[in-house]
Amino acid sequence: MVISYVEMGNAEMVGLLQFSDETFFFFCLPPIVFASGFNMQAGNFFANIKTILLFGVLGTFLAFFAFSAMTIYFNNLGYMTQYDGATGEWSPLELTSPECMLMCSLLCSSDVIAAISLLSYEKQPTLFSIVFGEGIINDAVSIILFNTVMKYTARTSEVTLGTPFAIIYDFTELGCASLMIGIIFGLLSSYVLKQYRIFAKNPVSESMMIFCFGYLSYVISEVSESSGIISLLTAGVVMAHYTWYNLSPQGKQSSFIVFQFLGYATEAFVFAYLGLTFFTYSDLKWSPSLFLTELGVILVGRFCGTLGLMALARALGYQSDLTWGELVFIWQAGMIRGAIAFGLVLRIDSSYANRGVIITTSLSLVIFTTVVIGSTVGLLQLWLF
């Protein structure tokens, strides 16, 4: 961020530091997602799959509709203003309903890395698996949700009572197609490494073959307008369950280390990249009132999607061993907005009049929640546990 601020007057450097959504989605995101799927602690993940899906799918949808309803309501009050970084002038901010929905769909994406780093799998296996599982499912659901909302808002500018059902239908269609692509490539990799042992000569070639099959599923899914992250995550889980057993003893050990290293290294690069690009958007419009409004919306919406959802589920007879303290931890852990949210916002094209203010608000929320809320997760853990 310091480098970005110093070079903000250098047009050539600003152009070089601009965050590219294509770079993020095709080069940065795949190693992170694949590592999550391949190195997943599958036993505890599937043992808690009902709770993970409750938070990761239903909780994300509930948060999205809560975000959208509150944002549209506050937007209609007419109190929000925006500052033009290029002219230095203030003006009223009026978002359209499709713009509110699009912004809220990308803000549903959370980043639980800070929370996971503080949890011990040996001491709290259930909580670790739920936080980790919700994080990766949430990322996948958020990306499909964003693509679905963008596809819907491109067709119509009206928000009606049928809008939620149209979004859910498109979401289900995209999700099923993505799952099938991931399963096919995961099983195909297992078959190839079992039948053609020439590819299993050394750990390097084995790891490369596994990642190539996963990356192919991601690219094909993106090209076919499905969800690459769902396909890649599914492929990673299938490969860990089937392909891993067709590797050499050295390949079984090294593949885990290689993909874990790639995931951590890429994650660190992405956040360093975000810091470098922070002040390159200083010429765009920014709205402090929208930023504060969305911060409050995230706090309330996340509460609805975790504690509120679990309270409702238990009232309907759902059984869960999670304590209210653990639910509070899950609530705060999911309030951090991550790089995926900012990667998605750059996919909004210039046909949306308020694209600039949505970009600056999203980046500000990513930085603020990562630094402020992320730094308090450890204190909350000490207090709760």
C-alpha positions, -999 to +999 in steps of 0.1 A: +000+000+000+029+024+007+044+017-027+010+022-043+005+056-025+040+068-035+036+059-071-001+071-075+011+101-095+031+080-119+007+071-148+030+044-161+033+027-127-004+030-120-012+012-153+013-015-144-001-020-109-038-022-120-054-054-107-064-077-135-094-099-130-082-123-157-048-127-140-065-133-107-091-159-119-069-178-143-035-178-126-039-168-089-072-185-078-068-220-093-038-231-071-056-218-040-088-236-047-071-268-059-050-270-027-081-266-006-098-295-023-069-319-027-055-314+009-089-313+026-094-334+057-121-354+040-132-374+070-143-345+093-154-325+063-180-351+052-189-359+088-200-323+092-213-319+056-249-310+067-237-280+089-212-270+062-238-269+035-263-252+059-238-223+063-221-224+030-252-227+007-283-216+027-263-191+048-248-175+017-282-172+000-298-158+032-269-133+035-273-123-001-311-116+001-305-098+035-277-077+020-298-069-011-329-060+008-310-037+033-289-021+006-319-013-016-338+001+014-309+024+025-302+034-010-338+046-014-335+068+016-314+091-006-288+101+020-257+086+003-231+108-015-200+102-035-166+119-039-151+121-074-113+115-071-107+131-105-126+164-100-126+166-062-164+172-062-192+157-041-225+145-056-255+125-046-252+087-051-281+068-066-276+031-072-300+011-093-316-021-078-295-043-102-263-026-091-273-031-055-279-068-061-247-072-081-226-056-054-242-076-026-236-109-045-199-103-046-198-091-010-212-125+001-178-140-005-158-143+027-122-151+036-117-175+065-079-178+062-072-157+094-096-178+114-083-211+101-047-202+110-057-197+146-076-230+150-059-263+158-073-293+139-061-316+166-078-297+194-110-285+176-115-308+146-152-301+142-150-263+144-119-263+121-137-285+095-169-264+096-150-230+093-128-244+065-156-262+047-179-232+049-151-210+035-145-230+004-182-237-002-190-200+003-164-190-023-179-214-048-215-204-041-206-167-042-189-169-076-218-188-091-243-164-074-224-134-088-223-148-123-260-157-120-270-122-109-249-105-136-265-128-162-299-119-148-294-081-145-280-081-181-314-094-193-336-071-173-333-040-151-364-048-132-365-065-098-398-084-092-411-110-068-400-137-093-364-125-093-352-147-063-367-178-080-350-169-114-317-165-096-320-198-077-329-216-109-299-203-129-277-210-098-288-246-097-283-251-134-247-236-133-239-256-101-249-290-115-230-284-148-199-274-128-200-304-105-203-328-135-172-313-152-152-316-120-162-352-114-154-362-150-119-347-149-112-361-115-121-396-125-103-392-158-070-383-140-074-414-118-079-436-149-049-422-168-025-425-139-036-461-132-035-473-168-005-453-181+023-457-155+047-438-177+032-406-161+040-419-126+078-421-130+086-394-105+068-371-080+073-340-102+055-354-132+028-369-110+021-336-093+021-318-127-003-343-142-027-340-113-027-302-114-031-301-152-063-322-151-076-300-124-067-268-143-083-282-175-116-287-156-114-251-144-107-236-179-134-257-196-159-248-170-151-211-173-152-212-211-186-230-210-199-202-187-201-226-157-183-221-124-146-230-127-141-229-089-168-255-083-153-278-110-118-273-097-128-279-061-148-310-070-119-323-092-095-318-062-117-337-038-123-366-063-085-368-070-077-369-033-101-398-030-092-418-061-062-405-080-040-402-049-040-440-045-025-444-080+006-423-072+040-437-062+049-436-025+070-405-031+043-389-052+017-394-024+039-374+000+053-348-023+019-339-039+005-329-006+035-306+001+036-291-034-001-281-035+000-268+000+030-246-008+014-234-040-018-225-022-001-205+006+023-188-018-004-177-042-026-165-013+003-143+000+009-130-035-028-120-040-029-099-008+004-083-016-010-075-051-041-060-035-020-037-014+000-026-044-032-017-063-050+001-035-042+037-046-043+030-083-081+036-081-078+070-065-093+087-095-126+067-093-156+078-072-158+068-036-186+070-011-179+069+026-216+067+033-219+036+011-188+020+027-202+025+062-237+013+051-223-019+036-201-025+066-232-025+088-251-046+063-223-072+063-224-074+101-262-078+103-265-101+072-237-123+084-255-126+117-287-137+099-267-163+079-251-179+109-266-175+143-301-166+130-300-195+105-289-220+132-315-208+156-342-213+130-328-247+120-328-259+157-363-246+161-373-269+132-356-299+148-321-298+134-295-313+157-260-296+160-232-299+186-220-264+180-221-241+210-232-205+208-196-195+214-185-215+184-213-199+164-201-164+173-166-174+162-180-186+129-200-154+125-169-131+129-146-154+109-169-150+079-172-112+081-138-108+064-141-100+027-113-115+007-096-112-027-124-131-045-148-103-037-124-078-053-116-101-082-154-104-089-160-066-088-136-061-117-158-083-139-185-056-137-184-039-171-188-002-178-225-005-187-232-001-150-231+037-143-218+033-108-191+008-115-164+030-101-180+036-067-188-002-064-151-010-071-137+015-045-163+004-019-155-033-024-117-027-022-121-006+009-142-033+026-117-060+017-088-040+032-108-028+063-123-062+072-090-080+066-069-056+087-094-047+115-118-076+118-090-101+109-068-088+137-095-092+163-103-129+155-075-140+178-088-119+207-123-133+202-109-169+202-091-162+235-123-148+250-146-176+238-123-206+242 
